[in-house]
């Protein structure tokens, strides 16, 4: 859980962060694959989520091939990005390819500046996409349900196994999911 010490109704709520980097090795992912990562969250002093942020670090050529989501232990799913650099879903009849540049190092936060939708971003440096963004803001047609906000996780008990899923749709350019933090 991102942030620092926060006060709410005279109660002190500590921010707790947990990351998974596969022991520093990350997770290499193949072409046309889905990578599922479990992030165990077991802080005895936290029973209610109040501001969930997710950080993702990916090394990959052509990041427009990727989509990712996070699912809470209670089963609530938020899509973080869906083929960065394009607002459309790739289909056989309509194949927008998204950002052709390299690497993603971002934090997803509902409190990011309005209009900072990662689907509209494709930089030229490395990483090509970095900074703080709102989760994917879907426009029709899409498989991502609305509203797609991290605040939909607020009020849930965060204790348990979180699931991070990354989909690599293209039949080329493998990469590495280096780390995921909640």
C-alpha positions in Angstrom: 0.0 0.0 0.0 1.6 3.2 -1.1 2.0 6.5 0.7 3.4 7.4 4.1 2.0 7.9 7.5 -1.6 9.2 7.2 -4.1 10.4 9.8 -7.8 9.5 9.6 -10.3 10.3 12.3 -7.5 10.4 15.0 -6.4 6.9 14.0 -2.9 6.4 12.6 -2.7 4.2 9.5 0.7 3.0 8.4 1.5 2.5 4.8 2.6 -1.1 4.1 4.3 -2.0 0.8 5.1 -5.5 -0.4 7.0 -6.4 -3.6 7.8 -9.5 -5.5 10.8 -9.7 -7.7 11.3 -13.5 -7.8 14.4 -13.3 -5.6 15.9 -10.6 -7.8 15.7 -12.7 -11.0 12.4 -11.2 -12.2 10.2 -13.4 -14.5 11.2 -13.8 -18.1 8.1 -14.0 -20.3 7.8 -15.7 -23.6 6.1 -14.4 -26.8 2.3 -14.8 -26.8 2.2 -15.6 -23.1 0.4 -14.8 -19.9 2.5 -14.4 -16.7 0.8 -14.7 -13.3 2.6 -13.5 -10.2 1.4 -14.0 -6.6 2.1 -11.2 -4.2 1.5 -12.4 -0.6 0.3 -9.5 1.7 0.4 -10.5 5.3 0.6 -7.5 7.7 -1.2 -8.3 10.9 -1.8 -4.6 11.6 -3.6 -3.9 8.3 -7.2 -5.1 8.0 -8.6 -2.5 5.5 -7.2 -1.1 2.3 -7.6 2.6 2.0 -5.3 3.7 -0.9 -3.8 1.0 -3.1 -1.1 1.9 -5.5 0.7 -0.6 -7.8 4.3 -0.2 -9.2 5.5 -2.2 -12.2 9.0 -2.6 -13.7 9.2 -4.3 -17.0 12.2 -4.7 -19.4 10.9 -5.3 -22.9 11.2 -4.0 -26.5 7.9 -2.8 -27.9 5.9 -2.3 -24.7 2.7 -1.8 -26.7 2.4 -5.6 -26.8 1.6 -5.8 -23.0 -1.5 -5.6 -20.8 -1.6 -6.1 -17.1 -4.1 -6.3 -14.2 -4.0 -6.7 -10.4 -6.6 -8.8 -8.5 -7.2 -8.5 -4.7 -7.5 -11.5 -2.4 -11.3 -10.9 -2.5 -11.3 -11.1 -6.3 -11.7 -7.5 -7.3 -9.7 -6.9 -10.6 -8.3 -3.5 -11.8 -6.7 -3.3 -15.2 -3.5 -1.2 -15.0 -2.7 -1.0 -18.7 -3.9 -2.4 -22.0 -1.4 -2.1 -24.8 0.2 1.3 -23.9 0.2 3.8 -26.7 -3.2 2.9 -28.1 -6.7 3.3 -26.9 -8.0 0.3 -28.9 -8.1 -3.4 -28.4 -6.0 -5.4 -31.0 -8.1 -7.8 -33.0 -7.4 -9.7 -36.2 -9.4 -7.1 -38.1 -8.0 -4.1 -36.3 -4.5 -4.4 -35.0 -3.2 -1.2 -33.4 0.2 -2.1 -32.1 0.8 0.6 -29.4 4.1 1.9 -28.2 7.0 0.6 -30.1 9.6 1.8 -27.5 11.3 0.0 -24.6 10.6 -0.6 -20.9 8.0 0.4 -18.3 8.8 1.7 -14.8 5.5 3.2 -13.5 3.4 3.6 -10.4 -0.4 3.4 -10.8 -2.3 5.7 -8.5 -5.9 7.0 -8.7 -4.5 10.3 -7.4 -2.3 10.8 -10.5 -3.0 14.0 -12.4 -6.2 13.9 -14.5 -5.5 12.9 -18.0 -2.4 10.8 -17.2 -3.8 7.6 -18.9 -0.9 5.3 -19.8 -2.8 4.4 -23.0 -1.8 7.8 -24.5 1.9 7.6 -23.6 4.9 6.5 -25.6 8.2 8.2 -24.8 11.5 7.9 -26.7 13.9 7.4 -23.8 14.5 4.3 -21.8 12.3 3.5 -20.0 9.9 4.8 -22.6 7.1 4.9 -20.1 7.9 6.1 -16.5 6.3 8.1 -13.8 2.8 8.0 -12.1 -0.4 7.2 -14.0 -4.0 6.5 -13.5 -5.0 2.9 -14.3 -6.2 2.3 -17.8 -9.3 4.4 -18.7 -11.2 2.3 -21.1 -13.2 3.5 -24.1 -15.5 1.3 -26.1 -15.0 -1.3 -27.3 -13.0 -2.9 -24.5 -12.9 -5.9 -22.2 -12.0 -3.7 -19.3 -15.1 -3.0 -17.1 -15.8 0.5 -15.9 -15.2 2.0 -13.5 -11.6 0.8 -13.6 -10.0 2.5 -10.5 -7.8 1.3 -7.7 -10.2 2.9 -5.2 -12.5 0.0 -6.0 -10.1 -1.9 -3.7 -10.7 0.5 -0.8 -12.4 -1.0 2.2 -11.3 -4.6 1.3 -9.2 -6.7 3.6 -5.8 -6.7 1.8 -4.5 -9.7 3.7 -3.8 -12.7 1.5 -2.5 -13.4 -2.0 -2.8 -10.7 -4.6 -2.6 -11.8 -8.2 -0.7 -9.8 -10.9 -1.3 -10.9 -14.5 0.6 -9.7 -17.5 -0.4 -10.6 -21.0 2.1 -10.5 -23.9 0.0 -10.6 -27.0 2.6 -10.5 -29.7 4.4 -13.4 -31.3 7.8 -11.7 -31.0 9.9 -9.6 -28.5 10.0 -11.5 -25.2 11.0 -9.6 -22.0 11.3 -9.6 -18.2 8.8 -8.6 -15.5 11.4 -7.3 -13.0 9.2 -6.4 -10.0 5.6 -5.7 -8.9 4.8 -3.8 -5.7 1.5 -3.1 -4.0 
